[in-house]
Amino acid sequence: MSNVSTDLTGKVAVVTGSGRGLGLAYAAALARAGASVVVNDVDEAVAERAAKSITEAGGQAVAETVAVGTAEAADRLVARAVDSFGRLDVMVTNAGILRDRVLWKMTDDDFDAVIGVHLKGTFTCARAAATWMREQGEGGSLVLVASPAGQRGNFGQTNYAAAKAGIAAMVRTWSMELGRSGITVNAIVPVAATAMTETIPAFAPYVEAMRHGRALPDFLRKGEGFGTAEDCAALIPFLASEAARDVTGQCIGIGGDKLALWSHPQEVSVAYADGGWTPETIAAAWHTSVGSEPQSVGIPAPKIPGV
């Protein structure tokens, strides 16, 4: 067992979309570990309230109100960290929105809005942070926020799933590009009771019970890896700490009592034909060779006892 510290005293972090929900849980966890935090939200009152909740708990935090997506917004967030606390060590790209529609009903605006915040916002914020960290010369951590939808697809979420799949690809690419600079790049794949997940009918009664002080049952916390936003937050300070200096290029799931490592896409079955393939030989071989066990899609339905 490693005895490397997860203490973040002296470190500085930016967490995008951290006015509430998972983002606020991430920011608060970083502050509890000793980091100074820039809280971000598009709503000034929400951002200020979140920063105040962290400082009142004994942490250090400031608020920066800006909509994530553009290079200018990313530069503002990095500048706020450096101007307020003198450095930048951690960038957590959590900001996101939803515009759920099935393919034939999704508009260009629905698609562009989600891609702009999730995918381009992750790119611009990571680029600004990595540029500063490389100049600072002391390494750092990029923690991108992925989703099970990006790993497996999800009905009605073309834009969101595409963005989150792109974020997983960015993790793999940037971990190679930034490794020499001592900057780790990983994704968290969280599953938690939030405004996004509480609308799932199977989860709704348990989320409501949790609001009234009742604990989530084991079949959710362990079987589904489903819990509170705070359950997911522990992974963030770990990935930002010296204990995770050798952890990079990974997509890591967390939720409830469950911690998991997601696989990267890889070939699972191959076949060969001397001289190459034709449409006819592929058709003849498909169901008895590479296509005999097709890959499943979608997020598995929750296994609710008695249902």
N, C-alpha and C positions, 0 to 999 in steps of 0.2 A: 504494500500500500504506500502510495506517495505521501511524503510529508511536506510537499511544496505548498506554500501558502496560497490561499484564495483571497487574502487581504488586498484591497484596492486603494489603500490610503495613498494619497498623492496623485492618483490617476484622475483623468477627466473624461467624461462620456457625454455623447449626444444621443438622445433617444427620440426619434421622430414619431409623431402621432402618439405622444405619451400623456395626453391630458386626462385620459380615463382608460378603463379596461386593462387589457394586457399591457399596453404601452406604459401606463402608470405603474403597474406592478413591476415591470422591468426596471423602470427608473428608480423606484423605491428600493428594489433589491440591490441595485448598484450603489445607491447612497448608503444603505445599511452596511455594505461591504467596505465603505470608506471612500468611494469615488465622489467627486463633485460632478453634478449632472446638469446638462441643459435640457429642460423640458420643452417640448414643442407641440403645438396644436394650431389649428386654423382659427379657433375661438379664443380670443385674448383672455376672457374671464375664466374659461376652463383651464387654460395654460397657467395662468397666475395662481388659481386655486390649487392646481396640482403641485406646483413648485412650493407653495406655502405649506401644503401638507407634508412635504418632505423636510422642509426646514424646521417645522414645528416638531417633527419627530427626531430632530437632532442632526439631520443631514445638511448638505450644501447643495442648493439648486437655484437656478435662474430660469426664467421663461422666455422663449422666443416664439412669437406668433408669426407664422408664415405657412403658406400652402406648399407642401413638398411637390417637386416635379421638375422645376427649372434649375439651371445651373446657378442662377442668382440666389434662389432660395437655399441651395446647398452651401454656397459661399457664405451666406448670412449665418447659417447654423455653425459652421466651422469658426467663423470670425467671433461669434458670441462666446464660444468655448474658450478660444484663445484670449480674447479681451477680458473675459470674466475670471478665468482661472489659470491663464498662462500657458496652456498646452492642450493637446488632444491625444487621447490614447485609445478610445473606444467609440465606434459608430454603430448604433443599432438602428436598422432601417425598418421601422415598424409601421409607418403611416400607410393607410389603405382605405379604400372605399369599395362599395359593392354596387353593381348595376346589373342584377341577375335577369337574364332573358334566355329563352331557347334560341338557337341559331337563327331561325327564320323570322324571329321577332326582334332580334338585337339590332339596334341602330348603330351607325358609325359613331355617334356621340357616346353611346353606352360603352362601346369598345374602347374608344380613344381615352375616355375619362379614366377608366380603370387601368389601362396600360400606362397612361401618363403618370398616375400616382404610384402604383405598385412597381412597375418595371423601370420606367424612366426615372422615377423618384429614387429608387434603389441605386440605379446607375449614377445619377448625378451626385447623390450624397456620398456614396462609396468613393467615387472619383475625387471629390473635394477632400474627403478625409484621408484617402491614401496619398494624395499629393502632399498634404501637410505632414502626415506621419513620415513619409520618406525624407522630407526636408528636415524634420525634427531628428531623425536618425536613431530613434530608440525603439523601433518596432511599434506594434499596436495590434488592435483586434477589430475586424469587421464582423458583425453578427447580423446576418440578413434574416428576414422572417419569411419562411416558406409556409406551405400548407399541405395537408393530405390531398387537397384538390389538385395541386400541382404535381403530385407524385402519381396520382391514379385517375385524374379527371373527375368531374362532378356534373351531374345533369343541371343544365341551366346556367352554367358558369364558364362559358367559352372564354370570356375576357379574363376573369380571375384565375382560372386554371392555367391559361396560357402564360399569364404574368408570373405566377408562382413556379411554373415549370422553368421559365426563363431565369428566374432567380436561382434555382438549383443549379442550372448550367453556369451562371455567373460565379457561384461558389467554387465550382471545379476549376474554372478558367483563372479566376483571380488568385486562388490559392497557389497556382503555379507561377503566376506573374509576380506576386508579391512576396513569395517565400524568401528570396534573397534579402529582402528588406526587413525580415523578421516580423512581418505582418501576417497574422493568421486570419483566415476567412472561413466561416462556417455558417450554416443555416440552422435555425431552430424551427421545428415543425410542431407547433403547439396545438393542443386540443383542450379547450376549457369552456366553462360556462360564461359566455359573453352575449352581447346583444345579437351577434351573428348566429350562435348555436342554440340559444334558448328558444328559437322559433321551430326547431326540429321537434315534431310532435312527440316522439318517443322520449325525448329528454325533458320536455316542458314541465311535467309534474314534479320531477326530481329537482329541477332547478328552482321551482317555486318553493318546494319544501326546504331546500337549502337556505333560501332567503329568510325562512322562519326559524333558522337555527339548527335544522336537522342535517346530519352528515349524509353525504352521498353514499350509497351502498357499495359494497366491494365489487359487484359485477360491473359497476360503472367505473370506479376508481382504478380497478385492476384490469378487468376484462376489456373495457373500452378505452382505458387510459384517459378518462374524462374526469376533470376536477375543476378547481378554481383557477382564476388567473394567477394567484399567488403560487399555486403548485408548479406552474410553468416557469415562474420567474427565477428559480434557483439556478437554472442552466445558464442564464446570462452572465452573472458574475463569475461563474466557473470558467466560461469560455473567454472572459476578459482577463483572467488571472494567469499568473506564472504556472499554476498547476496544469494549464492547458496549452503550454507553449508548443507542445508537439502534436496538438490536435488541429488539423486544418484540412479544408476540402471536404468536410463532412456535412451531411444533413441528419440532424439529431432530433428525434421525436421526444416530446415530454407531455405528460398530462396525468392528473390524478396521482396514482402511485407508480406509474409506468415511465421508464426511460428506455428509449430504443434507438438503434442505429438503422437508418434507411439505406438500402442498397443503391448503388449507381446502376443505370441501365447497362446491360451486358448481353451478349449472345447466350441464349439458353438452349438452342438446338441448331445443328447445321447438317447439311447434306451436300454431296459433291456429284457432279456429272462430268465425265471425261469429255473435254472439248467444249464445255459450257452448256448452258440451259436454253431450252426453247419453251414457248408458252405451253406446248403439248406435254413436254416432259415434266414441267413444273406441275401441271394439272394432274398428271399421273402419279406423281410422287408426294404431292402435298399432304394428303390425309394420313399417309403412312410414315412420313418422315418429319420434316420441320413443323408441319401444321397439325401434328397429332395431339398436341396439348397446347392449344392457344392460350395466350395470356389473358387474365381477367381484367376488367376495367371497373372504375367507380369505387367509391368509398363503401366498404361493406356495411350493410344495415346493422344497427345496434341489436345485440342479442338481449332482449328484455325477458326476464323470467316470467313464465305464464302467458306470454303473448305469442 
